[in-house]
Amino acid sequence: MGKMDGKVALITGGARGQGRSHAIRLAEEGADIVVTDICEQIEGVHYPLATKEELDETVALVEKLGRRCLGYQADARSGDQMREVTDAAVAELGRLDTVAINHGIGLPHGTDADSLSIWDTVIDTNLSAVWRTAVAAIPHLRNSGGGSIIVTGSAASLVGLYNNAAYTTAKHGLIGLVKCLAADLSQDGIRANAVLPTNVNTKLFVNDYNLSRFCPNKENPTIDDMRFTAQSLNLLPIPWVEPEVISHAVLYLASDDAKYVTGIALPVDAGMTIQPPGIGPFLGARLGELEYQLKEAREARG
């Protein structure tokens, strides 16, 4: 018996990364899956977004588990597109029980005039499109007698990030949206919750653009050069988590294990959002080590 036997789950941003991981994990527990992704580049995003080939690969991976999987190229920023694909999927699979609204982009920016268009792009993608997806799915959840809406927030849902006002604002907004959905849909037996990851080893975080940002003085930086800065953001001694770690939380919120859980924001953040003020233990130890090395170098020079 799987925790999702007889259930159907729709996952946005499902072509790769966290979305693909969620699709596989829910399928392993018996769910049939619907995955959507934009599968084209969004203007201003500095790293390659998912492709149709990656979306097809997600479908194939789920089907290898013996579950049905439908893949749709759709832009979650379009309420019409999301209604069309959700209606089509439910017509084929017969029901909808879980919606994991997982899509999002990272687009750092400053406070100059160029940030205005970036703000609109990020807010539309990371916040407004979540609302549009939920609106498309809610009638089908009602028809199934209830269900679960799971929104991918971020540690940035609870704390501010440098040079990421739009991303942080959108992710903060998701907490308010989840609370309102939980209240508005409670009488329909529909739960709404958010999961808040720390850095995750996906293309949204680990990409050439972020390598250059995290390692500004390093020529041709590698992922290993990024580890120190990334780990300094977390209390636990890790730079990031794998997508499967977040998928376990999504499964919990989707399943009957969480049947009385609604309106919460569940951090899976390695302690990022509860960092005490000042220098954390990892960074402090590293700074102490560097200070000692510098002292030794000075003494060696006389």
C-alpha positions as a Markdown table, in Angstrom:
| # | Residue | x | y | z |
|---|---|---|---|---|
| 1 | Met | 0.0 | 0.0 | 0.0 |
| 2 | Gly | 1.4 | 3.4 | -1.0 |
| 3 | Lys | 0.5 | 6.6 | 0.7 |
| 4 | Met | -0.9 | 8.0 | -2.6 |
| 5 | Asp | -2.7 | 5.0 | -4.0 |
| 6 | Gly | -5.6 | 6.0 | -6.2 |
| 7 | Lys | -4.6 | 9.7 | -6.1 |
| 8 | Val | -3.7 | 12.1 | -8.9 |
| 9 | Ala | -1.1 | 14.8 | -8.4 |
| 10 | Leu | -0.4 | 17.8 | -10.6 |
| 11 | Ile | 3.1 | 19.4 | -10.4 |
| 12 | Thr | 4.2 | 22.6 | -12.0 |
| 13 | Gly | 7.8 | 23.1 | -12.9 |
| 14 | Gly | 7.9 | 19.3 | -13.4 |
| 15 | Ala | 10.5 | 19.0 | -16.1 |
| 16 | Arg | 13.5 | 18.8 | -13.8 |
| 17 | Gly | 14.8 | 19.7 | -10.4 |
| 18 | Gln | 12.4 | 19.7 | -7.5 |
| 19 | Gly | 9.4 | 19.2 | -9.7 |
| 20 | Arg | 10.8 | 16.0 | -11.3 |
| 21 | Ser | 11.8 | 14.7 | -7.8 |
| 22 | His | 8.3 | 15.4 | -6.5 |
| 23 | Ala | 6.7 | 13.6 | -9.4 |
| 24 | Ile | 8.9 | 10.5 | -8.9 |
| 25 | Arg | 8.4 | 10.4 | -5.1 |
| 26 | Leu | 4.6 | 10.7 | -5.3 |
| 27 | Ala | 4.5 | 8.1 | -8.1 |
| 28 | Glu | 6.6 | 5.7 | -5.9 |
| 29 | Glu | 3.7 | 6.0 | -3.4 |
| 30 | Gly | 1.1 | 5.1 | -6.0 |
| 31 | Ala | -0.1 | 8.4 | -7.5 |
| 32 | Asp | -0.7 | 9.1 | -11.2 |
| 33 | Ile | 1.1 | 12.3 | -12.2 |
| 34 | Val | 0.5 | 15.4 | -14.3 |
| 35 | Val | 3.5 | 17.6 | -14.9 |
| 36 | Thr | 3.6 | 21.0 | -16.5 |
| 37 | Asp | 6.5 | 23.3 | -17.4 |
| 38 | Ile | 7.0 | 26.4 | -19.5 |
| 39 | Cys | 9.8 | 24.7 | -21.5 |
| 40 | Glu | 11.1 | 28.0 | -23.0 |
| 41 | Gln | 13.3 | 30.8 | -21.8 |
| 42 | Ile | 11.9 | 33.8 | -19.8 |
| 43 | Glu | 13.4 | 37.1 | -20.7 |
| 44 | Gly | 16.1 | 38.2 | -18.2 |
| 45 | Val | 16.7 | 34.8 | -16.6 |
| 46 | His | 20.5 | 34.2 | -16.6 |
| 47 | Tyr | 20.4 | 30.4 | -16.7 |
| 48 | Pro | 18.8 | 27.9 | -19.1 |
| 49 | Leu | 15.3 | 27.0 | -18.1 |
| 50 | Ala | 13.9 | 23.5 | -18.7 |
| 51 | Thr | 13.2 | 22.0 | -22.1 |
| 52 | Lys | 10.5 | 19.9 | -23.6 |
| 53 | Glu | 12.9 | 17.1 | -23.8 |
| 54 | Glu | 13.4 | 17.3 | -20.0 |
| 55 | Leu | 9.7 | 17.3 | -19.5 |
| 56 | Asp | 9.3 | 14.2 | -21.7 |
| 57 | Glu | 12.1 | 12.6 | -19.6 |
| 58 | Thr | 10.1 | 13.2 | -16.4 |
| 59 | Val | 7.1 | 11.5 | -18.0 |
| 60 | Ala | 9.2 | 8.5 | -19.0 |
| 61 | Leu | 10.7 | 8.2 | -15.5 |
| 62 | Val | 7.3 | 8.2 | -13.8 |
| 63 | Glu | 6.0 | 5.7 | -16.3 |
| 64 | Lys | 8.9 | 3.4 | -15.5 |
| 65 | Leu | 7.4 | 3.2 | -12.0 |
| 66 | Gly | 4.2 | 1.8 | -13.5 |
| 67 | Arg | 2.2 | 5.0 | -13.0 |
| 68 | Arg | 0.4 | 7.1 | -15.6 |
| 69 | Cys | 1.9 | 10.4 | -16.3 |
| 70 | Leu | 0.8 | 13.3 | -18.5 |
| 71 | Gly | 3.1 | 16.1 | -19.5 |
| 72 | Tyr | 2.0 | 19.5 | -20.8 |
| 73 | Gln | 4.0 | 22.4 | -22.0 |
| 74 | Ala | 2.2 | 25.3 | -20.3 |
| 75 | Asp | 3.0 | 28.8 | -18.9 |
| 76 | Ala | 1.7 | 29.0 | -15.3 |
| 77 | Arg | 1.5 | 32.8 | -15.8 |
| 78 | Ser | -1.5 | 32.2 | -18.0 |
| 79 | Gly | -4.6 | 31.3 | -16.2 |
| 80 | Asp | -6.2 | 30.2 | -19.5 |
| 81 | Gln | -3.4 | 27.7 | -20.2 |
| 82 | Met | -3.5 | 26.3 | -16.7 |
| 83 | Arg | -7.2 | 25.8 | -16.9 |
| 84 | Glu | -6.9 | 24.1 | -20.3 |
| 85 | Val | -4.2 | 21.6 | -19.2 |
| 86 | Thr | -5.8 | 20.9 | -15.8 |
| 87 | Asp | -9.2 | 20.3 | -17.4 |
| 88 | Ala | -7.7 | 18.0 | -20.0 |
| 89 | Ala | -5.7 | 16.1 | -17.4 |
| 90 | Val | -8.7 | 15.5 | -15.2 |
| 91 | Ala | -10.8 | 14.5 | -18.2 |
| 92 | Glu | -8.2 | 11.8 | -18.9 |
| 93 | Leu | -7.3 | 10.7 | -15.4 |
| 94 | Gly | -10.7 | 11.2 | -13.8 |
| 95 | Arg | -9.8 | 13.2 | -10.7 |
| 96 | Leu | -7.3 | 15.6 | -9.0 |
| 97 | Asp | -6.2 | 15.2 | -5.4 |
| 98 | Thr | -2.9 | 17.1 | -5.0 |
| 99 | Val | -1.5 | 20.2 | -6.6 |
| 100 | Ala | 2.2 | 20.9 | -6.0 |
| 101 | Ile | 2.8 | 24.4 | -7.3 |
| 102 | Asn | 6.5 | 24.3 | -7.6 |
| 103 | His | 7.6 | 26.5 | -10.5 |
| 104 | Gly | 9.8 | 29.6 | -9.9 |
| 105 | Ile | 12.7 | 31.6 | -11.1 |
| 106 | Gly | 15.7 | 33.3 | -9.5 |
| 107 | Leu | 16.5 | 36.7 | -10.9 |
| 108 | Pro | 18.8 | 38.8 | -8.6 |
| 109 | His | 18.6 | 42.6 | -9.1 |
| 110 | Gly | 19.5 | 45.9 | -7.5 |
| 111 | Thr | 17.5 | 49.0 | -6.9 |
| 112 | Asp | 18.1 | 50.9 | -10.1 |
| 113 | Ala | 15.7 | 51.5 | -12.9 |
| 114 | Asp | 16.6 | 48.3 | -14.6 |
| 115 | Ser | 15.1 | 46.4 | -11.6 |
| 116 | Leu | 11.5 | 47.5 | -12.5 |
| 117 | Ser | 11.0 | 45.0 | -15.3 |
| 118 | Ile | 12.8 | 42.3 | -13.3 |
| 119 | Trp | 10.3 | 42.9 | -10.4 |
| 120 | Asp | 7.3 | 42.4 | -12.7 |
| 121 | Thr | 8.8 | 39.2 | -14.2 |
| 122 | Val | 9.6 | 37.6 | -10.8 |
| 123 | Ile | 6.4 | 38.6 | -9.1 |
| 124 | Asp | 4.3 | 37.4 | -12.0 |
| 125 | Thr | 6.1 | 34.1 | -12.1 |
| 126 | Asn | 6.7 | 33.3 | -8.5 |
| 127 | Leu | 3.5 | 34.7 | -6.9 |
| 128 | Ser | 0.7 | 35.6 | -9.4 |
| 129 | Ala | 1.2 | 32.4 | -11.4 |
| 130 | Val | 0.8 | 30.4 | -8.2 |
| 131 | Trp | -2.6 | 32.0 | -7.6 |
| 132 | Arg | -3.6 | 31.3 | -11.2 |
| 133 | Thr | -2.6 | 27.7 | -10.9 |
| 134 | Ala | -4.5 | 27.2 | -7.7 |
| 135 | Val | -7.6 | 28.8 | -9.2 |
| 136 | Ala | -7.4 | 26.4 | -12.1 |
| 137 | Ala | -7.1 | 23.4 | -9.8 |
| 138 | Ile | -9.6 | 24.2 | -7.0 |
| 139 | Pro | -12.8 | 23.2 | -8.8 |
| 140 | His | -11.3 | 19.7 | -9.5 |
| 141 | Leu | -10.2 | 19.3 | -5.9 |
| 142 | Arg | -13.7 | 20.1 | -4.8 |
| 143 | Asn | -15.1 | 17.5 | -7.2 |
| 144 | Ser | -12.7 | 15.0 | -5.7 |
| 145 | Gly | -14.1 | 15.7 | -2.2 |
| 146 | Gly | -11.1 | 17.6 | -1.0 |
| 147 | Gly | -7.3 | 17.5 | -1.5 |
| 148 | Ser | -4.0 | 19.2 | -0.9 |
| 149 | Ile | -2.4 | 22.3 | -2.3 |
| 150 | Ile | 1.3 | 22.5 | -1.7 |
| 151 | Val | 3.3 | 25.6 | -2.6 |
| 152 | Thr | 7.0 | 25.7 | -2.9 |
| 153 | Gly | 8.1 | 28.8 | -0.9 |
| 154 | Ser | 11.7 | 29.3 | 0.3 |
| 155 | Ala | 13.8 | 30.2 | 3.2 |
| 156 | Ala | 13.3 | 33.7 | 1.6 |
| 157 | Ser | 9.6 | 33.4 | 2.7 |
| 158 | Leu | 10.8 | 34.1 | 6.2 |
| 159 | Val | 14.0 | 36.2 | 5.9 |
| 160 | Gly | 15.3 | 38.8 | 3.4 |
| 161 | Leu | 18.0 | 38.0 | 0.8 |
| 162 | Tyr | 20.5 | 40.5 | -0.5 |
| 163 | Asn | 19.8 | 41.7 | -4.0 |
| 164 | Asn | 16.7 | 39.7 | -4.3 |
| 165 | Ala | 13.8 | 42.0 | -3.3 |
| 166 | Ala | 11.4 | 40.7 | -5.9 |
| 167 | Tyr | 12.2 | 37.0 | -5.1 |
| 168 | Thr | 11.9 | 37.6 | -1.4 |
| 169 | Thr | 8.7 | 39.6 | -1.7 |
| 170 | Ala | 7.1 | 36.9 | -3.9 |
| 171 | Lys | 8.1 | 34.2 | -1.5 |
| 172 | His | 6.9 | 36.1 | 1.5 |
| 173 | Gly | 3.6 | 36.7 | -0.3 |
| 174 | Leu | 3.2 | 32.9 | -0.8 |
| 175 | Ile | 2.8 | 32.5 | 3.0 |
| 176 | Gly | -0.1 | 34.9 | 3.0 |
| 177 | Leu | -1.6 | 33.2 | 0.0 |
| 178 | Val | -1.4 | 29.7 | 1.7 |
| 179 | Lys | -3.0 | 31.0 | 4.9 |
| 180 | Cys | -5.9 | 32.5 | 2.9 |
| 181 | Leu | -6.3 | 29.4 | 0.8 |
| 182 | Ala | -6.4 | 27.3 | 3.9 |
| 183 | Ala | -9.1 | 29.5 | 5.4 |
| 184 | Asp | -11.2 | 29.8 | 2.2 |
| 185 | Leu | -11.1 | 26.2 | 1.3 |
| 186 | Ser | -11.4 | 24.5 | 4.7 |
| 187 | Gln | -15.1 | 23.7 | 4.3 |
| 188 | Asp | -14.3 | 21.9 | 1.1 |
| 189 | Gly | -11.8 | 19.6 | 2.7 |
| 190 | Ile | -9.0 | 21.2 | 0.8 |
| 191 | Arg | -5.7 | 21.8 | 2.7 |
| 192 | Ala | -3.1 | 24.4 | 1.7 |
| 193 | Asn | 0.4 | 24.4 | 3.0 |
| 194 | Ala | 3.9 | 25.6 | 1.9 |
| 195 | Val | 7.3 | 24.0 | 2.1 |
| 196 | Leu | 10.3 | 26.3 | 2.5 |
| 197 | Pro | 13.6 | 24.9 | 1.2 |
| 198 | Thr | 17.1 | 26.1 | 1.9 |
| 199 | Asn | 19.4 | 26.1 | -1.1 |
| 200 | Val | 18.6 | 23.1 | -3.3 |
| 201 | Asn | 21.0 | 21.4 | -5.8 |
| 202 | Thr | 19.0 | 22.4 | -8.9 |
| 203 | Lys | 19.6 | 24.7 | -11.8 |
| 204 | Leu | 17.8 | 27.6 | -10.1 |
| 205 | Phe | 20.6 | 27.7 | -7.5 |
| 206 | Val | 23.6 | 25.9 | -8.9 |
| 207 | Asn | 24.3 | 27.6 | -12.3 |
| 208 | Asp | 27.1 | 29.5 | -13.9 |
| 209 | Tyr | 25.5 | 32.9 | -13.1 |
| 210 | Asn | 25.4 | 32.1 | -9.4 |
| 211 | Leu | 28.9 | 30.7 | -9.5 |
| 212 | Ser | 30.1 | 34.1 | -10.7 |
| 213 | Arg | 28.0 | 35.9 | -8.0 |
| 214 | Phe | 29.2 | 33.6 | -5.1 |
| 215 | Cys | 32.8 | 33.6 | -6.3 |
| 216 | Pro | 33.4 | 37.1 | -7.8 |
| 217 | Asn | 37.2 | 37.0 | -7.5 |
| 218 | Lys | 37.6 | 33.5 | -8.9 |
| 219 | Glu | 38.4 | 32.9 | -12.5 |
| 220 | Asn | 36.3 | 30.0 | -14.0 |
| 221 | Pro | 34.8 | 29.0 | -10.6 |
| 222 | Thr | 33.5 | 25.5 | -10.0 |
| 223 | Ile | 30.7 | 24.2 | -7.8 |
| 224 | Asp | 33.3 | 23.4 | -5.1 |
| 225 | Asp | 34.3 | 27.1 | -5.0 |
| 226 | Met | 30.7 | 27.9 | -4.2 |
| 227 | Arg | 30.4 | 25.5 | -1.2 |
| 228 | Phe | 31.9 | 27.7 | 1.5 |
| 229 | Thr | 29.6 | 30.7 | 0.9 |
| 230 | Ala | 26.5 | 28.5 | 0.5 |
| 231 | Gln | 27.3 | 26.6 | 3.7 |
| 232 | Ser | 27.7 | 29.8 | 5.6 |
| 233 | Leu | 24.0 | 30.4 | 5.1 |
| 234 | Asn | 22.9 | 27.3 | 6.9 |
| 235 | Leu | 23.2 | 26.3 | 10.6 |
| 236 | Leu | 23.7 | 22.6 | 9.7 |
| 237 | Pro | 27.0 | 21.9 | 8.0 |
| 238 | Ile | 25.8 | 21.6 | 4.5 |
| 239 | Pro | 25.8 | 24.0 | 1.5 |
| 240 | Trp | 22.6 | 22.7 | 0.0 |
| 241 | Val | 20.2 | 19.8 | -0.1 |
| 242 | Glu | 19.2 | 17.4 | -2.9 |
| 243 | Pro | 15.7 | 17.8 | -4.3 |
| 244 | Glu | 14.6 | 14.4 | -2.8 |
| 245 | Val | 14.9 | 15.9 | 0.7 |
| 246 | Ile | 12.1 | 18.4 | -0.2 |
| 247 | Ser | 10.1 | 15.7 | -1.9 |
| 248 | His | 9.8 | 13.9 | 1.4 |
| 249 | Ala | 8.1 | 17.0 | 2.9 |
| 250 | Val | 5.8 | 17.3 | -0.2 |
| 251 | Leu | 4.8 | 13.7 | 0.2 |
| 252 | Tyr | 4.0 | 14.2 | 3.9 |
| 253 | Leu | 1.8 | 17.3 | 3.1 |
| 254 | Ala | 0.1 | 15.5 | 0.2 |
| 255 | Ser | -0.7 | 12.3 | 2.1 |
| 256 | Asp | -3.1 | 11.4 | 4.9 |
| 257 | Asp | -0.2 | 11.7 | 7.3 |
| 258 | Ala | -1.0 | 15.4 | 7.2 |
| 259 | Lys | -4.7 | 15.2 | 6.9 |
| 260 | Tyr | -5.2 | 17.6 | 9.7 |
| 261 | Val | -2.4 | 19.9 | 8.7 |
| 262 | Thr | -3.3 | 23.1 | 6.9 |
| 263 | Gly | -2.1 | 26.7 | 6.6 |
| 264 | Ile | 1.5 | 26.0 | 7.7 |
| 265 | Ala | 4.8 | 26.9 | 6.3 |
| 266 | Leu | 7.2 | 24.0 | 6.8 |
| 267 | Pro | 10.9 | 24.9 | 6.7 |
| 268 | Val | 13.2 | 22.3 | 5.3 |
| 269 | Asp | 16.0 | 24.8 | 5.5 |
| 270 | Ala | 19.0 | 23.3 | 7.4 |
| 271 | Gly | 18.4 | 26.1 | 9.9 |
| 272 | Met | 18.9 | 29.0 | 7.5 |
| 273 | Thr | 15.9 | 30.9 | 8.8 |
| 274 | Ile | 16.9 | 30.7 | 12.5 |
| 275 | Gln | 20.5 | 31.8 | 12.2 |
| 276 | Pro | 21.3 | 33.8 | 15.3 |
| 277 | Pro | 22.6 | 37.3 | 14.9 |
| 278 | Gly | 26.3 | 37.6 | 14.2 |
| 279 | Ile | 28.7 | 35.1 | 12.8 |
| 280 | Gly | 27.4 | 31.5 | 12.6 |
| 281 | Pro | 29.5 | 28.6 | 13.9 |
| 282 | Phe | 30.6 | 27.4 | 10.5 |
| 283 | Leu | 31.7 | 30.8 | 9.3 |
| 284 | Gly | 33.2 | 31.6 | 12.6 |
| 285 | Ala | 35.3 | 28.4 | 12.5 |
| 286 | Arg | 36.4 | 29.1 | 9.0 |
| 287 | Leu | 37.4 | 32.7 | 9.8 |
| 288 | Gly | 39.3 | 31.5 | 12.8 |
| 289 | Glu | 41.2 | 29.1 | 10.6 |
| 290 | Leu | 42.0 | 31.8 | 8.1 |
| 291 | Glu | 43.2 | 34.1 | 10.8 |
| 292 | Tyr | 45.5 | 31.4 | 12.1 |
| 293 | Gln | 46.9 | 30.8 | 8.6 |
| 294 | Leu | 47.5 | 34.5 | 8.1 |
| 295 | Lys | 49.3 | 34.7 | 11.4 |
| 296 | Glu | 51.5 | 31.8 | 10.5 |
| 297 | Ala | 52.3 | 33.4 | 7.1 |
| 298 | Arg | 53.2 | 36.7 | 8.8 |
| 299 | Glu | 55.5 | 35.0 | 11.3 |
| 300 | Ala | 57.2 | 33.0 | 8.5 |
| 301 | Arg | 58.0 | 36.2 | 6.7 |
| 302 | Gly | 59.5 | 37.6 | 9.9 |
